[in-house]
Amino acid sequence: MKVFIIGIGGGVGLRLARRLVARGDQVDGLLRRAATRERLAAEGIAAAPGDLVAMSVPELAAAMRGADAIVFTAGAGGRGGPEATAQVDGEGPGKVAAAAELAGIRRFVLVSVFPEAWRERRMNEAFERYMVAKKLAETRLVLTDLDWIVLRPSALSDAPGVGTVDLGLAKVHDEIRRDDVAATIAELLRRPEVGRVILEVTGGATPIADAVAAMTP
Ligand SMILES: NC(=O)c1ccc[n+]([C@@H]2O[C@H](COP(=O)([O-])OP(=O)(O)OC[C@H]3O[C@@H](n4cnc5c(N)ncnc54)[C@H](OP(=O)(O)O)[C@@H]3O)[C@@H](O)[C@H]2O)c1
C-alpha cells in the first residue's frame, strides 16, 4: 500500500511514516523544508517538496497520484497567526480531499480533535480559532464521496507508545501518545471495511488491533 501523508514531518506524521515503512508499505508526503527532507531521506522516508497552502488542487493531485490512501495530520500549530490556522487546519483538508478526488484516491484519514478538548481550561483566542477550523474541516470532508475516516485523538504526548487505546464513536477527552495515534491510523489503513465514520481515540487498555477490529460495521 502507498500512503501519502500530509504532515509527514510532524509528530504523528513521522511516527506513522516510520511504522508504515517498517511493515513494508510505501510512504510519500509533502515537506516544506529541505533540511527535513534530507533528515527523513536518511532514514528511507522520501517526500516531495511542497506546501499545501501554496499548491493548487491540481498540483496536489499530481503529487498524490498513485497513492492508495491519504492521511491528513498537518496543522499550523498556532504558528503563522489566524491566516495559517484558517488555511492549514480549516481549508487544508477540504483542499486535499478535492485533490484526492481528482487523483482518484478514495481512502482519506483526517486527524482532527475532540470538540470538547480542554474546554475545562481557559484557552486563548488562537485555540478557539483552531477548534473552529478543525470542525469546519470535518464538516467539509464528511460531505465528500470519499471513503473518509475522521479520527479525533485526545491531547497528544510524546511519551513512548504502549500499544493500547480506547477507541470508539464517543470517548471522554483525556490524553494519548502520538505513537499510539500513529499505530491506530496504521491499523485503520489495513481495515478498508471501517469507513465513513467519526472515531474518537484516547489512552486506554485495548490492544490497538482489537480496538480497530471492533469498529468493523
Ligand atoms: N497537539 C495536540 O494535543 C493535538 C490534539 C488533537 C489533535 N491534534 C492534531 O493532530 C495532528 C498532528 O499533531 P502533531 O502535534 O503531531 O503535529 P505537528 O508536529 O505540529 O506537525 C504538523 C505538521 O503539519 C505540517 N504543515 C503545517 N503547515 C503545512 C503546510 N502549509 N503544508 C504542508 N505541511 C504543513 C508541518 O510541517 P513543517 O514541519 O514544515 O512545519 C508539520 O509536519 C494535527 O492535525 C493536530 O491539529 C493535536
The ligand as an SDF file (V2000), in Angstrom:
LIG
                    3D

 48 52  0  0  0  0  0  0  0  0999 V2000
   -1.3880   18.7330   19.9780 N   0  0  0  0  0  0  0  0  0  0  0  0
   -2.4560   18.0880   20.4160 C   0  0  0  0  0  0  0  0  0  0  0  0
   -2.6180   17.8170   21.6190 O   0  0  0  0  0  0  0  0  0  0  0  0
   -3.4970   17.6450   19.4180 C   0  0  0  0  0  0  0  0  0  0  0  0
   -4.6650   17.0470   19.9030 C   0  0  0  0  0  0  0  0  0  0  0  0
   -5.5930   16.5400   18.9960 C   0  0  0  0  0  0  0  0  0  0  0  0
   -5.3490   16.6380   17.6400 C   0  0  0  0  0  0  0  0  0  0  0  0
   -4.2230   17.2560   17.1680 N   0  0  0  0  0  0  0  0  0  0  0  0
   -3.9950   17.2680   15.7060 C   0  0  0  0  0  0  0  0  0  0  0  0
   -3.1590   16.1670   15.4250 O   0  0  0  0  0  0  0  0  0  0  0  0
   -2.4220   16.4050   14.2180 C   0  0  0  0  0  0  0  0  0  0  0  0
   -0.9550   16.0610   14.4500 C   0  0  0  0  0  0  0  0  0  0  0  0
   -0.4580   16.8450   15.5220 O   0  0  0  0  0  0  0  0  0  0  0  0
    1.1200   16.9150   15.7770 P   0  0  0  0  0  0  0  0  0  0  0  0
    1.2960   17.6500   17.0520 O   0  0  0  0  0  0  0  0  0  0  0  0
    1.7100   15.5830   15.5980 O   0  0  0  0  0  0  0  0  0  0  0  0
    1.5410   17.8430   14.5590 O   0  0  0  0  0  0  0  0  0  0  0  0
    2.8600   18.7070   14.3670 P   0  0  0  0  0  0  0  0  0  0  0  0
    4.0390   18.0090   14.9700 O   0  0  0  0  0  0  0  0  0  0  0  0
    2.5890   20.1300   14.7390 O   0  0  0  0  0  0  0  0  0  0  0  0
    3.0370   18.5990   12.7930 O   0  0  0  0  0  0  0  0  0  0  0  0
    2.2170   19.3020   11.9270 C   0  0  0  0  0  0  0  0  0  0  0  0
    2.7660   19.0930   10.5340 C   0  0  0  0  0  0  0  0  0  0  0  0
    1.9900   19.8860    9.6240 O   0  0  0  0  0  0  0  0  0  0  0  0
    2.8700   20.3840    8.6510 C   0  0  0  0  0  0  0  0  0  0  0  0
    2.3550   21.5560    7.9850 N   0  0  0  0  0  0  0  0  0  0  0  0
    1.9480   22.7100    8.5540 C   0  0  0  0  0  0  0  0  0  0  0  0
    1.6090   23.5860    7.5910 N   0  0  0  0  0  0  0  0  0  0  0  0
    1.8100   22.9550    6.3920 C   0  0  0  0  0  0  0  0  0  0  0  0
    1.6640   23.3550    5.0520 C   0  0  0  0  0  0  0  0  0  0  0  0
    1.2260   24.5740    4.7070 N   0  0  0  0  0  0  0  0  0  0  0  0
    1.9600   22.4610    4.0680 N   0  0  0  0  0  0  0  0  0  0  0  0
    2.4240   21.2250    4.3780 C   0  0  0  0  0  0  0  0  0  0  0  0
    2.6000   20.7950    5.6580 N   0  0  0  0  0  0  0  0  0  0  0  0
    2.2840   21.6560    6.6360 C   0  0  0  0  0  0  0  0  0  0  0  0
    4.1320   20.7160    9.4190 C   0  0  0  0  0  0  0  0  0  0  0  0
    5.2000   20.8080    8.5310 O   0  0  0  0  0  0  0  0  0  0  0  0
    6.5590   21.5830    8.9110 P   0  0  0  0  0  0  0  0  0  0  0  0
    7.3970   20.5150    9.5460 O   0  0  0  0  0  0  0  0  0  0  0  0
    7.0360   22.0230    7.5680 O   0  0  0  0  0  0  0  0  0  0  0  0
    6.2210   22.7170    9.8320 O   0  0  0  0  0  0  0  0  0  0  0  0
    4.2260   19.5460   10.3730 C   0  0  0  0  0  0  0  0  0  0  0  0
    4.9310   18.4650    9.7770 O   0  0  0  0  0  0  0  0  0  0  0  0
   -2.6940   17.8570   13.8530 C   0  0  0  0  0  0  0  0  0  0  0  0
   -3.6720   17.8810   12.8430 O   0  0  0  0  0  0  0  0  0  0  0  0
   -3.2620   18.4560   15.1410 C   0  0  0  0  0  0  0  0  0  0  0  0
   -4.1480   19.5220   14.8800 O   0  0  0  0  0  0  0  0  0  0  0  0
   -3.2880   17.7410   18.0380 C   0  0  0  0  0  0  0  0  0  0  0  0
  1  2  1  0
  2  3  2  0
  2  4  1  0
  4  5  1  0
  4 48  2  0
  5  6  2  0
  6  7  1  0
  7  8  2  0
  8  9  1  0
  8 48  1  0
  9 10  1  0
  9 46  1  0
 10 11  1  0
 11 12  1  0
 11 44  1  0
 12 13  1  0
 13 14  1  0
 14 15  2  0
 14 16  1  0
 14 17  1  0
 17 18  1  0
 18 19  2  0
 18 20  1  0
 18 21  1  0
 21 22  1  0
 22 23  1  0
 23 24  1  0
 23 42  1  0
 24 25  1  0
 25 26  1  0
 25 36  1  0
 26 27  1  0
 26 35  1  0
 27 28  2  0
 28 29  1  0
 29 30  1  0
 29 35  2  0
 30 31  1  0
 30 32  2  0
 32 33  1  0
 33 34  2  0
 34 35  1  0
 36 37  1  0
 36 42  1  0
 37 38  1  0
 38 39  2  0
 38 40  1  0
 38 41  1  0
 42 43  1  0
 44 45  1  0
 44 46  1  0
 46 47  1  0
M  CHG  2   8   1  16  -1
M  END
$$$$
